[in-house]
Amino acid sequence: MEITTETVAPREVEFTIRPEPERVEEARRQAARAFSKRVRIPGFRPGKAPYALIERTVGRNVLNEEAAEILAPDLYKQALEQGNYEPFGQPTLRIVQQEPLEVKIRVPLRPVVELGDYCALEIAPEPPAQVTPEQEEKLLNELREQYGTWVPVERPAQLGDQVTVDIKGVSEGKTVSDESGAQFVVAESLSPDGLVQALVGLQPGETREFEWTYPIDAHQEELAGKKVTFTVTLRELKERKLPQLDDEFARSVGDYASLDDLKAHLRAGLQARLEAEARQRLEVKVLDQVVERSKVEYPNAALEREIDRLIQERESRLRRQGFTLASYLRATHKSEVQLRDELRAEAEENLRRSLVLYEVGRVEGIDVSTEELTAEVDRMSEAYGEQAAAVRQMLLQEAPLASLREDIYARKALERLVDVATGKVESACKASEAPSVPSEKPSEPSTGAESPAGT
């Protein structure tokens, strides 16, 4: 058997294989026997027609195609073993010559990461976060807003008021919108343009008109480019009445003995949030510098897989909001191909970070114990209260469990990397001495020699 190998793209090779003629002939006869069982040939029972008749019936090229599919798994395995290649995902098979039979098998290979010397990083954490009086006051005011009440007022409307209005839109003599009793808060972000200006200064019972020309690319296609005259009538006006900041208010919002007790709780929560944000900024800074120092190569299949993941995430968010991906694409006038192109840069950044982080974990000897995994499953399931048992069973399935393991591994690797960069710990070894090896998530089994048959 003749095998030649060519690198056709980053981390992608293509094997050109010419099997021994006797192997091809035997595979053709095996294919013919399979055809004779499912293709009716007059005068012969299923499986009993002679080879020559089957070849004339279905054609030699068809038998060659079937023979290639039959031989593909063994040919693929031999080619991988000969070059000691690690595949990533499913290969593709094509016949390039019928006589003698010659096939090409294109194979994406495992990504490889050559780490930069991350041990040489010296990054100082940000100064300890301090809660300022202004931040504390802002939190208290937000809490007052949350517990405020709307009360009717007799004065002109202003920003921040809650209004109840009737709005009617007319274009070219036709009513294009008509809404009664619409209730909302007057804010600069209201649309269409002109609505805020029409409402501010309006007294309950008064009416105003304003015009708005919709842009050519407006989502409401029937209104695109049209001028609409809106009539808005203010029916009811309310302002926000905020509670007094005192001990009684503190007791009304939770289990707090006094206003000082509430302030201490808010201050502690804000302090924790500021520290977490500072830690996150440090993590991004450290990881970005390691990625910049590292050499990362991956096949296009890995990038497409990450784009798939981003699209699935977006689709899940849309479903939670009551939409579908198809409706989102229609509303934004995009095709799925355009969406994939938009996500490509983000996917590439995610992939490079992920591959570098997993390689850091390998070098640093990061592992995820059964106890850590069990504790994470318990923590996540307990948050669902009465449904905890059902959620726990779901999380213990193979796919969710593998995902959790990956998350824990990544978190531990990132923590270790930050500790090394800030001088808290000594690195397990010098990154410059670490061999370049295929990067593989520890929780993910090796793909092995996946068969190209059927592709």
N, C-alpha and C positions, 0 to 999 in steps of 0.2 A: 504494500500500500504506500502511495506517495502522499506526503503531507508537506505543504509549504505554508508559512505563516507570514502575514503582513499586518503591520499596525496601520489602521485606517482612520483612527481618530484618537484623541486622548483617552487612554484606558479602554480602548476597543481594538480587538484583533479580528482578523478574518482568516480562517483556515481554508485552503484550497486542497481538496482531498480527491484522489483518484483511487478507488478501491480496486483490489485484485479482480480480474474478470470473472474468475470462478465464484467469488463471493457475490458479485452482481448477478450472475446467472442464477445462482441458488435463490437469491432474494426475489428475482423476477418470477421464478417458478412458485415460490411461496405466495407471492402476490396473485399469480394466476389461480392457484388453488382457492384463495380467498374469494376471487372474483367468480369462479365457477360455482360457488355456493350461494352467491347472491344475485348473479346475473343469469336469467333464463336463456339456455341455449337449446334450440329445438333438437330433439332426438337423444338428449342426454339428461340423466337424472342430475340433481344438484350435486356438484363436487366431482362429477365423473367425466366431464368434457376433457379432451386431450389439450395439452399445452399449446400446440400449434394453432388449434382452432380458436382458443381463447385469445391468443395474440392477434389473430386476424380480426376477431370480433371487437376487442376494446382498443387495439393499437399498441405498438411497441412502446411509444412514448409514455402512454398511460402506465404501462407496466414498469417502465423505468422510474416514473414518479413515485409509484407505490414502493418499488424496491429501495429508493432513496430513503423513504420514510422508515422502512423496516431496518435499514442499515444504520440510520442516523444516530441512535443512542450509542452503539458501539464505536462508530467512527468518532463521535464527539468525545467520548470518554478517552479513547486512545490519543486524540489530539491534545486534550487537556493534560494528560499524564506525560506526554512527550515534552511539553514545554513547561510543566509544573505551574499551570495557570489556575487562578482562583476566579471563577465566574461570578458575576453579579447580575442576578435576574435571568430572564429567559433569552436564549439565543435565537437566531433566525436562520433558516435553511433555504437555499435556492439551488436549482440545477443550472449549471452554465454550459454543460455539454452532454449530449445524449449518448454518443458513441465515440470513444469509450466514455462511460459514465463519469462525470466530474461534478462535484458539488462544492459549494462554498457555505461555510457556517460562520456567521458573524457573532462575536461574543463580547458583551460588556464585561469588563474586569473590575474586581474589587478596587475601591478608591485606595490611594496610598497617601500617607502624610509623612513629610519629613519635617519634624519640629525644629523651630529655631531654638536658640539657647534661652529658654524662658527662665532658667535659674539665674541668669544675669540681670533679670528685671529688678529694679528697685523703685517701687511705687509707694509713696506715702499716702495713707488714708486721709480723708478730709478731716479738718478739726471737728471735735465732738459737737454734735448738733445741740443748739440751745433754743428753747421755746421763748419767743419774744412776747412782751405784753400785747403787741399788736396782733400777733397770731392767736393768742388766747382770747382777745376781745372778739376777733372775727369768728372764732368757734362758738362763742357764747351768743353772738348775734344770729348766727346760722341756726342755733338751737331755738332761739326766740322766734325766728321766722317759722320754724317747723311747728311750733306750738301756738303760733298766732291764730287769730280768728278774723274772718271777713265781716265787716259791719257796714251797713248802708250809710252813705253820706250825701249831703245836698251841696254840691259845689261842682265846678268844671272838672272833667276827667284829666288825669295826669299819668305820667309813666309810673308803673308799679301798681296801678289800680286794677281791680277785677271788674270787668264789664259784661253785661248781657246785652246783645245787639241783634238786630235784624239786618242782614246784608243781601242786597239784590244786585246782580250784574246784568247789564244789557249791552249787546253788541249788534249793530246793524238792524236794530228794531226787534231783535229776538232776545228772550231771557236765557242767559247762559248759566246763571247760578242764582239760587234763591234759598237762603237759609234763615230760619227764625229761631230766636232764643239761643244763639251761639254764645258760649261763655268762655272767656279767656282773660289772661293778664296782659295789660298793655305793655309791650316791650319793643325795643328797637328792631328786634329780629322778625317782627310780624311781616307777613306778606299777604297781598301784593303791596308793592311800594305805593305809598300814599295813604295806606290805612291808618298808620300811627298818627300822621299829621291830621287826618280827618277826625280822629277820636280825641286827641289832646285838646282841651278847652271846650269840649262838647258837654252840654248839660243834659241830665236825664229828660227824655221826651223830645230832644232836638234831633234834626236830621241834617246830614251833609252829603255832598256828592264829590267824587274825585274820579279821575280817569287814569287808566293804566293800559299801556300797549304791551302785549305779551311778546317776548323775544321769539325769533324764528325757530329756535331749537327748544321751545317750551315742551314740557312733558305732556301737557294737554294738547295733543296734536290739533284738535278741532279749534283751539284758540291761538295757535301759533301765528304771530304777526298781526293779530287783530287788536283794535282799540276797544276797551270795555269801559263803560260808565257804571260806576258803583254808587249805590245809594245806601248809606249806613245810618240806622236809627238807634240811638242809645236808649235802652229800656231800663237798665238798672246799673247803679254804680256803687262799688264797695271799696273800702280801703282796709289795709291790713292793720289790725290792732295787736300790738305786741305785749306780752305779759311783762310785769316788772321783774327785774333781776333781784330776787330776794330768796330767803330760805324757803318760803312757801313754793316758789317756782321750782327750786331744786328738788323738793320732795315730790312735786307733781310729775317730774320727768323720770324719776327712778328712785332707787333705794339709797338716797343721800340724806344725811342728817342736816346739812346746811349748804348754803351757796359755796362756802369755802371747800366743802367736801366735793361738790360737783366740779368746781374749778380744778381741784387736785386730780380728779379722775380724767378730765379733759386734757389737762397738761401732760399726764402720764401717757395717754393714748397718742397725743400728738408727738411727744418725744419718741415713742416707739416707731411711729410712722416716719419721722424725719431720719431716724437712724437706719431704718430699712431702706429708704430711698437713697441715702448716702452709700450704703452697702451695695445697692444695685448699681449705682453709678460707678463704683469702684470695680465691680465685677465686669461691667461692660468695658471699662477702660483697660483692665488687665487682659481680658480675653481678646479684645481687638488688637492689642499690641502683640500678643502671641500669634494670632492669625497673620498679622502683617509680616512677622519674622519667619513664618512657616511656608513650606511649599506643599500645595495640595493639588492632587490630580484625581479626577473622577470621570466616569463615563456619563454621557448625556442621559442615560437611563436613570441615573441617580438624581439628576436635576429634575427630570420629568416626574419622578416619584415624589419629590418635595413639592413641586407645583401641584400635583394631585392632592397632597395633604393640605395645602393652603386653600385649595378650592373646596375641599370637604369641610374645613373649618368655617369658611364663609357660608357654605350652604347650611350648616348647622345653625349659625347665628341667624340667618334669614328665616329658617323654619321656626325658631323661637319667637321671631317677630311676626309670624303669620304670613311669610312670603316664601316663594320658591326661587331657586337659582334662575329658572327660565323667565319668571316675571321680572326679576332684577335685571337680567340682560336686556329684556324688552324695554324696560323703563330707562335704562342708561344707553340704549341704542348701541349695544356692543354684541359681538359674537363671542363664543367661548374661546375661540382662537385668540381674539384680541385680549380677553381677560387673562389668558395664560401668558401672553406676551407682557402684559402689565405686571404680572406677579413674578416674572423671571428674575429680575434683579434681587427682589426680596428673597426668593427661594435660593438663589446662589449664595447670598450672604448667610442665610440660615444654615445651608449645607456646609459651607466652609467652617463656620463656627462649630457646628456639631461634630464634624470629622476631627477637627483639631482638639476639641474637648475630650472626645473619646480616646484619642491617642495619648493625651496627657494622663488620662485615667489609667491607661494600660502601663505607661512608663512608671507612674507613681504607685502601681499595685492596688488600685482602687477595686473594691469588691462590694457586692451587696449580699448581706447574710439573709438567711431565711427569717431570722428574728426581725430584722429591719423591714423586710417585705411584709411580714405578718402585722407588724405594728402599724404600717402605713395603711394596710387594708382595714384594720380595726378603726383607725382614726377617721378614715374617709366614710366608712359605713355608719359609724356612730352618729354622724351629723344628720342622718336621715331619720332619726327617732324610731317610730314604729316600723318603718320599712328597712331598718338596719340589716336584719337577717337576709332579706331578699337582695339588698344591694351587695352585701358581703359575698353571697353566692355568685352574683354576677361578676364581681371583681376577681374572684378566684378562678374564673375561666382563663384559658390559655392566653388569649390575645390581650385582655385587660391586664392580666398579671405581668405579661412581658412588657407592656407599656409602662406600668408602674415601676418595674425593675429598671427600665431605661431612665425614667425620670429621677429615681433615687441615685443611680450611678452618675448621671450628669450633674446633679446637685452636689454630690460629694466631690466629684472631680473639680468642679468650679470652686468650691470652698477650699480645696487643697491648693489649687492654683493661686488663689488670692493670698492664702497664708504664706506660700512660697515667695510671691512677689513682694509682700509687705514685710518679709523677714521673720515671720512668726515661727516658721518651721524650716527645717533643712529638707531639701528635695531628696527623693529616693535615689536619684542618680543624675548625672549631667545629661541634659537633653542633647548636647552635641555628640554624646557618645551613644545615644540610643539608636538602634538600627531602624531603618525605614521598613515598615512592614505594612501589609494590607490593613486598612482600618476597618474594624468590624465591631458593631455594637455587641457587648458581651452577652446580652440577653437574647441575641438573635442567632439562631442556629446557622451554620454555614450552609450556603445554597448547594454546595457540592456540585456534581456534574449533572446539571439539569438537562434533560433530553430536549433536543430541538424538534423532535417529532411532533407533527401536528401544527407547526407554526406556519 
